Structure formats: structure tokens, C-alpha cells
Amino acid sequence: MVLLVPLVLGVMQLALVLHVRNTVALAASEGARHAAAWESTPEDGLARTRDQWDGAVAQRFVKATRIEVSEFAGAPAYRVEIDVAVPALGLGGPAVSFTVSGNAVIEPDPTGAVP
């Protein structure tokens, strides 16, 4: 019994961290894709990112969300980065901190204009 309780709590913590990481990583990718769409703005991408994780992850886990223009395989792209901190079992105490990101190549303007 003494070994079982820490083992179960450790598995629960791992499950929580993986759930948050996967959900936020998906939101970052979706936000980057939305921002990279023709006639869309980086602000639209950030709003889409927040909409994606807002219903599934507590806001206190997400520390910062940002978008920047980067280069992906030689093409201009948007990168959405999200800083996350998941406390022990979601309650408090020491936190597991990490950053996830999503990339999307910017769609060219059909008229030839560069963003």
C-alpha cells in the first residue's frame, strides 16, 4: 500500500501533464494554421489558439501565448508558442513547465503581395 499510493499519484500527474501538453500543442498548431491562411491576421491566429484550449485546459496552466513570423523549410511561416506550467496534480506546489509550438507556412496572396 505504501508503494501503491505514490505510484498511482505519479501516473495521475503524468496523465495530466500529457493531456495539457497535447491539448495546448494542438491549439498552437491550429492557431498557426489559422493565422497563415490568406486574409487572416496574427491576432486571428492567437484568438483561434485561445478558443481551442480554453474549454479543455484551465487558464491558470497557460502562462503566455505569442505568435511570430519565422522561417520553415525556407518559406515564411507563423510560429505560435505557448508557455505552460502544470502544478503537481493540478492543485499547487512544484510545477512542470514547458513550451509548445505550432508552425504553418503563410499562404501567398493570390495578387502577389507579401505579408
N, C-alpha and C positions, 0 to 999 in steps of 0.2 A: 504494500500500500504506500509506503514511503517513497518508493521509486515511481509508482504509477502516477501520482498527482503531478510532479514536475514534468513528467513525460507528456501527459495529456495537455497541460498548460503550454508547454513548448510547441506541441503540434498545433494548438489553437492559435498561438502567436504567429507561427509560420503561415497558417492558412489566412489569417487576417492580413498580414503583410503582402502575401501573394495576390490576394483579392484586390487590395488597394492598388498595388503596382500594376496589375493587368488592366484594371478599370481606367486608371489615370493614363497609362500608356496608350490605350485605345482612344481615349479622349484627345490626347495630344496629336495623334495621327489624324484623327477626324478633323480637328481644328486646322491643322496644316493643310489638309486637302481642301477644306472649305475656303481658306484664305487664298490658296493658289488658283482657285477657279477664276476664269475670266470674269471681269466686272465685279469681283469681290475684293474686300479690303482686309488688311491685317486685323483690324478691330472686329470685323465679322468673324474671322477665324478664332479670335480669343473668346468671343461670345459663344460660338459653337462649342468650343472646348469646355467652357464652364457649364453649358447646358448638358453636355454629355456626362460629366462626372457628378453633377450636382445631386441627382436623385439617388446615386448608388454609394457615394462616399461622403462622410461627414466633412463639412467645410473646414473644421479645425485641423484636419490632416494635411490639407493643401496650403503650403506656406507662400508660394509665389508662382505666377504664371506669366510667361513672357514669349514674345514672338520676334524673330529677327530674320533678315534676309541672309541666306548663306549660299553655298555652292554645293550641289550634289551631283556627282559624276560629270562635272564640267558645266552643268546647267544652273541657272539661278533658281533658288528654291526658298521656301519658307521653312523655318525650324521653330516648332513650338516646344518650349521647355517648361516643365513643371517640377518645382521643388516640393517634396513630400516628407512629412515626419509622422511616423506611426508610433504612438506610445505603447508601452507594454500592455498587451491585451486590450488596447483601446481605452484604457482607464486613466493612465497617468504614469509618471515615473520616467525611466530612461526610454528614449525613443530611437527607433530605427529610421535614419534619414537617408534619402536617396533622391536622385533627379532622373526623370524620364523625359524622353523627347520623341517627337514625331516630325518627319520631313515630307515635303511634297514639292515637286517641280512646278514652278509657276507656269501656268498656261499662257502661251503667247497671245497677244492681242491680234485678232484677225486683220486689223488695219495696219499692223506692223509697228505700232507704238511699243516702247519698252516701259515697264512699270517703274 
